[in-house]
């Protein structure tokens, strides 16, 4: 079932109203991962779900020169085929794969490194166990979201009247 989520975001770096859609095949966790990625890697040029003229479409992107993105972010379930294609084609692009938890991130990363020598071009990001699931379980159609930095590597999110905190882990 398609769902529409409105977010009134307030972070230390920006305030913004956003609308994200959950398509039939997507999960609410995927929506939350896109939202977290937008917050963590915010840049005024960062776009969500925009086709860039490539075979695959990133979840978030900063377009670069000559059709080569400067930043490509994919969230949640990413096929190894898609991963292989983007790390092989965009060797100068910063590629981030953002997942919910450590176990799934490490498993994907291990397979990716076995299959493709260009996997080293990508960085893998994940959160503490239960953080993304807790946020996705708390989503409403309209959401007030306040983000703050707990420490240099920890993020805090207030979603409505609930508070969530997690380390942001990089592999």
Helices and strands as residue ranges (DSSP letters): E 3-10, E 15-22, H 28-40, E 47-48, E 60-62, G 65-67, E 71-75, H 80-89, E 94-98, H 102-115, G 117-121, E 122-127, H 131-137, E 142-151, E 154-159, E 162-170
